[in-house]
Amino acid sequence: MQEAYVNINSIPTHIFTWGRWIEETITEKEIVICITGNPGLPGFYTEFAGALQKELGDLPVWVIGHAGHDDPPEASIREVPQLSGNEELFNLDGQIRHKIAFIEKYVPSDVKIHLIGHSIGAWMILQLLENERIRNRVQKCYMLFPTVERMMESPNGWVFTKVAMPVYSVFGYIFFAFFNALPVWLRLFLIQIYFLIFSIPRHFLGSALKYSKPSVAEKVVFLADDEMARVRGLQREIVERNLNILKFYYGTTDGWVPIPYYEQLKKDFPKVDAKLDDQKIAHAFVLRDSKAMAVIVRNMIQQHRLG
């Protein structure tokens, strides 16, 4: 595994790679790129992507998070712009431009891309396919637990808009500022308690600590709020135009993408390549089911590799 912060659209962006670094010459004909969900900290995806690359063996796997969701170390000379006055960099449109810039800079035009989109990353993939230069490079898209429609109407969307956002708007910044004023050991201790309660592996402590920074948390919430406003009806025309390169994977316990969304997709597009999970894998699969999901995605990719 290799990692570094690189400037994409003038924003320091944390990139993780397995098999080949982004600045190395790509000799393979295909590559796998994973676009994260929200929070877009790629550190949460290291176990999944590492296991996937091990399963595939010969394909590089890269993970890119979202602009502003992973600040570089304090000692770094690179700084992420503040949210205020730079909203266009961190909303959905800004995140899409961010992914286009990354692909166009680091992926040669003759290399085919297997695009993985988790949660809102799947919606971003639909927008990327509207860019002809990107569309021509795509071999297949794997839409995992895809929040591509009716986010606000979902059970979790209702909780976010009716409960979480009002609470955050009043107490959020104060809470995160207070939390980050605590000694590091105490913050880690409190996060460990949370992890213990919810059975989250300890190796995500570093990513969780980054997520708790006020400058990161506000961008995560800002993007989530934009998702609620923008991700409404399914973009049927985009799905129909790209049906042959889209593969959807839905969960059975998903509060963001309930089973009726899967059933409606199958009804609207009888020929769609969509599967309902049979292992009770959670929406946030990277926390507990990375290895199981890596095997599932490996099988998907192997079916659609270049001949």
C-alpha positions as CSV (number, residue, x, y, z in Angstrom):
1,M,0.0,0.0,0.0
2,Q,1.1,3.5,-0.8
3,E,-0.4,6.8,0.3
4,A,0.1,10.5,0.0
5,Y,-1.7,13.8,-0.2
6,V,-1.7,15.2,-3.8
7,N,-3.2,18.4,-5.1
8,I,-6.4,17.9,-7.1
9,N,-8.2,21.0,-8.1
10,S,-5.8,22.8,-5.7
11,I,-7.1,20.7,-2.8
12,P,-4.8,18.3,-0.9
13,T,-6.4,14.9,-1.4
14,H,-5.5,11.7,0.4
15,I,-4.9,8.9,-2.1
16,F,-4.4,5.2,-1.2
17,T,-3.1,2.7,-3.8
18,W,-2.3,-1.0,-4.0
19,G,-0.4,-2.5,-6.9
20,R,0.8,0.7,-8.5
21,W,1.2,4.3,-7.3
22,I,-0.6,7.0,-9.3
23,E,2.6,8.6,-10.6
24,E,4.1,5.3,-11.8
25,T,3.8,4.3,-15.4
26,I,0.7,2.1,-15.8
27,T,1.5,-1.0,-17.8
28,E,-1.8,-2.8,-17.1
29,K,-4.7,-2.4,-19.5
30,E,-7.2,-2.0,-16.7
31,I,-7.3,-0.3,-13.3
32,V,-9.8,-0.2,-10.4
33,I,-10.8,3.1,-8.8
34,C,-13.0,3.3,-5.7
35,I,-15.0,6.5,-5.0
36,T,-15.9,6.5,-1.3
37,G,-19.2,7.3,0.4
38,N,-19.7,10.1,2.8
39,P,-17.7,10.6,5.1
40,G,-15.2,10.5,2.3
41,L,-12.1,9.5,4.3
42,P,-10.3,6.9,2.3
43,G,-8.7,5.5,5.4
44,F,-11.9,3.7,6.2
45,Y,-11.5,1.8,2.9
46,T,-8.0,0.4,3.4
47,E,-9.0,-3.0,4.5
48,F,-11.6,-3.4,1.7
49,A,-9.3,-2.1,-1.1
50,G,-6.3,-4.1,0.2
51,A,-8.3,-7.3,0.3
52,L,-9.7,-6.6,-3.2
53,Q,-6.3,-6.1,-4.7
54,K,-5.1,-9.3,-3.1
55,E,-8.1,-11.1,-4.5
56,L,-7.5,-9.7,-8.0
57,G,-3.8,-10.1,-7.9
58,D,-2.8,-8.2,-11.1
59,L,-4.9,-5.1,-11.1
60,P,-3.9,-1.8,-9.4
61,V,-6.6,-0.6,-6.9
62,W,-6.8,3.1,-6.1
63,V,-9.1,4.8,-3.5
64,I,-10.0,8.5,-3.7
65,G,-12.1,10.2,-1.0
66,H,-13.8,13.5,-1.1
67,A,-12.3,17.0,-1.3
68,G,-12.0,18.5,2.2
69,H,-12.8,15.3,4.1
70,D,-9.2,14.4,5.1
71,D,-6.9,17.2,6.1
72,P,-3.1,16.7,5.7
73,P,-1.0,16.5,8.8
74,E,-0.6,19.8,10.7
75,A,3.1,19.9,9.8
76,S,2.3,19.9,6.1
77,I,2.7,23.0,4.0
78,R,-0.5,22.1,2.1
79,E,-3.8,23.5,3.5
80,V,-7.4,22.7,2.6
81,P,-9.4,25.8,1.9
82,Q,-12.0,26.7,4.5
83,L,-15.7,25.9,3.7
84,S,-16.9,29.4,4.0
85,G,-16.5,31.2,0.7
86,N,-15.5,28.0,-1.1
87,E,-18.7,26.0,-1.0
88,E,-18.4,25.3,-4.8
89,L,-15.3,23.2,-4.0
90,F,-17.0,20.9,-1.5
91,N,-20.6,20.4,-2.7
92,L,-21.7,17.6,-5.0
93,D,-20.7,19.5,-8.2
94,G,-17.3,20.3,-6.7
95,Q,-16.7,16.7,-5.8
96,I,-17.6,15.5,-9.3
97,R,-15.1,18.0,-10.8
98,H,-12.6,16.8,-8.3
99,K,-13.0,13.1,-9.5
100,I,-12.8,14.2,-13.2
101,A,-9.6,16.1,-12.6
102,F,-8.1,13.1,-10.8
103,I,-8.9,10.6,-13.5
104,E,-7.8,12.9,-16.3
105,K,-4.5,13.6,-14.6
106,Y,-3.5,10.2,-13.5
107,V,-5.2,7.6,-15.7
108,P,-3.9,7.3,-19.3
109,S,-6.7,7.5,-21.9
110,D,-6.0,4.0,-23.2
111,V,-6.4,2.3,-19.7
112,K,-9.9,1.0,-18.9
113,I,-11.4,1.8,-15.5
114,H,-13.4,-0.5,-13.3
115,L,-15.2,2.2,-11.2
116,I,-16.5,1.3,-7.8
117,G,-18.9,3.7,-6.2
118,H,-20.1,3.3,-2.6
119,S,-23.2,5.0,-1.4
120,I,-23.1,8.6,-2.7
121,G,-20.0,7.6,-4.7
122,A,-22.5,5.6,-6.9
123,W,-24.5,8.8,-7.6
124,M,-21.2,10.6,-8.5
125,I,-20.4,7.8,-11.0
126,L,-23.7,8.5,-12.8
127,Q,-22.6,12.1,-13.2
128,L,-19.1,11.1,-14.4
129,L,-20.7,9.0,-17.1
130,E,-22.2,12.2,-18.5
131,N,-18.6,13.3,-19.3
132,E,-17.8,11.7,-22.6
133,R,-14.0,11.6,-21.9
134,I,-14.6,9.7,-18.7
135,R,-17.3,7.5,-20.2
136,N,-15.0,6.3,-22.9
137,R,-12.5,5.0,-20.4
138,V,-15.0,3.1,-18.2
139,Q,-15.1,-0.7,-18.5
140,K,-17.7,-1.3,-15.8
141,C,-19.3,0.5,-12.8
142,Y,-20.0,-1.3,-9.6
143,M,-22.7,0.6,-7.6
144,L,-22.5,-0.6,-4.0
145,F,-25.4,0.2,-1.6
146,P,-26.1,3.0,-4.1
147,T,-27.7,6.2,-2.8
148,V,-28.8,7.3,-6.3
149,E,-32.4,8.3,-5.5
150,R,-34.8,9.5,-2.9
151,M,-32.2,10.0,-0.1
152,M,-34.4,12.3,2.0
153,E,-37.3,9.9,1.8
154,S,-35.3,7.0,3.1
155,P,-35.5,6.1,6.9
156,N,-32.0,7.4,7.5
157,G,-32.6,10.5,5.4
158,W,-35.6,11.3,7.5
159,V,-33.5,11.0,10.7
160,F,-30.7,13.1,9.2
161,T,-32.9,16.0,8.0
162,K,-35.4,16.0,10.9
163,V,-33.1,15.2,13.8
164,A,-29.4,15.2,13.1
165,M,-29.2,18.5,11.0
166,P,-31.2,20.6,13.5
167,V,-29.1,19.3,16.4
168,Y,-25.9,19.9,14.4
169,S,-26.8,23.4,13.4
170,V,-27.2,24.4,17.0
171,F,-24.6,22.3,18.8
172,G,-22.4,20.7,16.2
173,Y,-19.5,23.1,15.9
174,I,-19.4,23.6,19.6
175,F,-19.3,19.9,20.3
176,F,-16.5,19.2,17.8
177,A,-14.5,22.3,19.0
178,F,-14.8,21.1,22.6
179,F,-13.9,17.5,21.6
180,N,-10.8,18.6,19.8
181,A,-9.7,20.7,22.7
182,L,-9.4,17.5,24.8
183,P,-6.0,15.8,25.0
184,V,-5.4,13.3,22.2
185,W,-5.3,10.4,24.6
186,L,-8.7,11.3,26.0
187,R,-10.2,11.7,22.5
188,L,-8.8,8.3,21.5
189,F,-10.2,6.8,24.7
190,L,-13.7,8.1,24.0
191,I,-13.6,6.9,20.4
192,Q,-12.4,3.5,21.6
193,I,-15.5,3.3,23.9
194,Y,-17.7,4.2,20.9
195,F,-16.0,1.5,18.8
196,L,-16.4,-1.1,21.6
197,I,-20.1,-0.4,21.9
198,F,-20.7,-0.7,18.1
199,S,-18.1,-3.4,17.4
200,I,-15.9,-1.3,15.1
201,P,-12.3,-2.5,14.6
202,R,-9.7,-0.4,16.4
203,H,-7.6,0.1,13.2
204,F,-10.1,2.8,12.2
205,L,-9.1,5.0,15.2
206,G,-6.9,7.3,13.1
207,S,-9.6,7.9,10.5
208,A,-12.2,8.5,13.2
209,L,-9.9,11.0,14.9
210,K,-9.6,12.9,11.6
211,Y,-13.3,12.9,11.1
212,S,-13.8,14.6,14.5
213,K,-12.0,17.7,13.4
214,P,-14.4,20.7,13.1
215,S,-13.0,21.7,9.7
216,V,-13.6,18.1,8.4
217,A,-16.9,17.5,10.1
218,E,-18.5,20.7,8.7
219,K,-17.6,19.6,5.2
220,V,-18.9,16.1,5.7
221,V,-22.2,17.5,7.0
222,F,-22.3,20.2,4.2
223,L,-22.0,17.5,1.6
224,A,-24.6,15.3,3.2
225,D,-27.0,18.3,3.3
226,D,-26.4,18.9,-0.4
227,E,-27.1,15.2,-1.0
228,M,-30.5,15.5,0.7
229,A,-31.4,18.4,-1.5
230,R,-30.1,17.1,-4.8
231,V,-30.5,13.3,-4.8
232,R,-34.2,13.0,-5.4
233,G,-35.7,11.0,-8.3
234,L,-33.6,8.4,-10.1
235,Q,-31.8,9.8,-13.1
236,R,-33.5,7.4,-15.5
237,E,-32.0,8.7,-18.7
238,I,-28.5,8.3,-17.4
239,V,-29.2,4.8,-16.2
240,E,-30.8,3.8,-19.4
241,R,-28.0,5.1,-21.6
242,N,-25.4,3.2,-19.5
243,L,-27.3,0.1,-18.6
244,N,-24.8,-2.2,-20.2
245,I,-21.9,-0.9,-17.9
246,L,-23.8,-0.6,-14.6
247,K,-24.0,-3.2,-11.9
248,F,-26.0,-2.5,-8.8
249,Y,-25.6,-4.2,-5.4
250,Y,-28.3,-3.5,-2.8
251,G,-28.4,-4.4,0.9
252,T,-31.3,-5.9,2.9
253,T,-30.7,-3.9,6.1
254,D,-30.0,-0.6,4.5
255,G,-31.6,2.5,6.0
256,W,-30.4,4.7,3.2
257,V,-31.4,2.4,0.3
258,P,-34.4,0.3,1.4
259,I,-35.3,-2.9,-0.5
260,P,-38.3,-1.2,-2.3
261,Y,-35.7,1.0,-4.1
262,Y,-34.1,-2.2,-5.5
263,E,-37.5,-3.6,-6.4
264,Q,-38.5,-0.4,-8.2
265,L,-35.3,-0.4,-10.2
266,K,-35.9,-4.0,-11.3
267,K,-39.4,-3.1,-12.3
268,D,-38.4,0.0,-14.3
269,F,-35.4,-1.7,-15.9
270,P,-36.1,-5.4,-16.3
271,K,-32.7,-5.9,-18.0
272,V,-30.7,-4.1,-15.3
273,D,-27.8,-6.0,-13.7
274,A,-28.8,-5.7,-10.0
275,K,-28.4,-8.0,-7.1
276,L,-29.8,-8.1,-3.6
277,D,-27.3,-9.0,-0.9
278,D,-27.8,-12.3,0.8
279,Q,-25.2,-12.0,3.6
280,K,-26.8,-9.2,5.7
281,I,-23.9,-6.8,4.9
282,A,-24.5,-3.3,6.3
283,H,-24.5,-0.1,4.2
284,A,-21.3,0.9,5.9
285,F,-19.6,-2.4,4.9
286,V,-16.1,-1.0,5.3
287,L,-16.4,-1.1,9.1
288,R,-17.1,-4.8,9.5
289,D,-17.5,-6.6,6.2
290,S,-14.6,-5.4,4.1
291,K,-13.2,-8.8,3.3
292,A,-16.6,-10.4,2.4
293,M,-17.4,-7.4,0.2
294,A,-13.9,-7.6,-1.5
295,V,-14.7,-11.2,-2.5
296,I,-18.1,-10.1,-3.9
297,V,-16.6,-7.2,-5.9
298,R,-13.7,-9.4,-7.1
299,N,-16.2,-11.8,-8.6
300,M,-18.0,-8.9,-10.3
301,I,-14.8,-7.5,-11.8
302,Q,-13.6,-10.9,-13.0
303,Q,-16.8,-11.2,-15.1
304,H,-16.2,-8.0,-16.9
305,R,-12.4,-7.8,-17.5
306,L,-11.0,-7.2,-20.9
307,G,-10.7,-10.4,-23.0
